[in-house]
Amino acid sequence: MPLMLTSAQFIRLPQVKEITTLSKSSIYRLMEEGDFPKQHALGARTVVWSKSQVEDWCAQKMSAALP
């Protein structure tokens, strides 16, 4: 059965950097370490991230930082 994405929003690297305030190298390092959402290939030279996954990652980091 195919995956149904009803309201998925995809964002490109500049938006990921803006949302997270991380550098490109930090994003890719965290992805390699398994501590950041993986990118999805849409084409031969196009990758995107799920906006909700990136926002969830940010919320998780904020929750972990609270006492």
N, C-alpha and C positions, 0 to 999 in steps of 0.2 A: 504494500500500500504506500503511495507517495506521501511524503511529508507535506502537511498543509500549513502554510504560513499565511495567516489571515491579515495581520497588521504589522508584520515585521518591517522595521526600518533599518536600512543599512547606512553606515557612515564610512567615509574614507579617512585616511591617516591624518590629514589636517584637523578634522573634527575630533578624532580620538585624542590627539595632542591637546586640543583646546579643552576638552571635557576633563581630561586627567591631569593636565599641566605637566605631563611627562615628555621627555625628549623622545625622538624616534629610536635612538639606540636603547634607551631604558625600556621602551615598550617591547622591542624585539628581544631584549635580554630577559625580561619577565616572562614573555611567551615561551622562550626556550627553557626557562626554569619551571614552567607549568603554573606560573602565578599570575597569568593574565589571559583573558579570552583569546582564543585562536582566531586568526583571520580566515576568511572564506574566499576562494577564488571564484570570480564571476566570469572570467575570461582568461586569455593567455597573459595579459598584462594588467589585469584589474583585480584588486583584492579589496574586500570590505570587512567591517566588523559589524556585529549585531549591536545596535544602539542600546537595547535593553540589557545585554550582557555586560557592556562596558559600564553602564550606569549602575548595575547591580554590583559589579566589582568595586566601583567607587564607594557605594553605600556600605559594602562589607568592610572596606578599609577604614571608613569613618567610624563605624561601630566598634571596630577593634581598637581604635585609638582613644575611645572614650573610657574613662575610669569606671 
